[in-house]
């Protein structure tokens, strides 16, 4: 569904929707569903990246709310204020999408710490929520990644680190930017970095949703038992440019063709047919239902109202006194018309 949702979003007239640098995720994002949909509960946490659409839908957020947020409408998951890269939903444990790489990892570790604290210190024995952090291969060269691995291992937190290694950090090849983890390695494997912090590191074919599910289920079970974190490297590939602004000229046609043959959705479709999990007609019906739901989401988003001007100053300070004092000595928020942007307090 997430792939179809994005396809529709890309073809919507720019006269209706302002198209900005929206980061793209299509069929290659199936590994996300293999982790979230197959293994997590509503009370588990997910920390995402600027490609957070699949995370949101897989975690349970309504496609209508996701599409409305992409349109910048008031009915969106963040009332139109988050946009493509900043989706958050407390109800479903979606801790947000983050524009700068690595930002969400410490947040996810904090959620895992909360779960562990409630169980170990507050005595809430039934609290076994886990936190899953998603990030890309380029993020594995920033400090937050290593600091978070250290803290998660030190406190044996119920945290899972999932690397989306699609081989390219925008226009930088993973092999050019990352050093090998061992002297004998010819590839800069990320999963091997887990050993340095005393946690299991696992490499998995991110284009095979069932293999991802198997690895993720083991990691989630380990975290719930209190045995600590796991680092999972999902090797995948994006079939489009990094964003709408990326002409995708740096990757060779041969490389793209190689990975296109491993497209996970057709592979899963063939697996279901060969193993009697679904018939051709049943799969076609599923595809029709997905298209209908996405079209409904587009219609809902298009007809939804734009955010009110009064939203501009919300969710800035927990205490409205943070907006400061006006020249007349009163707090700015006390002036009539302040929240609607019409107060004369300059």
Secondary structure, 3 states (H helix, E strand, C coil): CHHHHHHHHHHCCCCCCCCCCCECCCHHHHHHHHHHHHHCCCCCEEECCCCCHHHHHHHCCCHHHHHHHHCCECCCCCCCCCCCCCCCEHHHCECCCCCCCCHHHHHHHHHHHHHHHHHHCCCCCCCCCCEEEEEEHHHHHCHHHHHHHHHHHHCCCCEEEEEEECCEECCEEHHHHCCCCCCCCCCCCCHHHHHHHCCEEEEEECCCHHHHHHHHHHHHHHHHHCCCCEEEEEECCCCCCCECCCCCCCCCHHHHHHHHCCCHHHHHHHHHHHCCCCCHHHHHHHHHHHHHHHHHHHHHHHHCCECCHHHHHCCCCCCHHHHCECCCCCEHHHCCCCCCCCCCCC
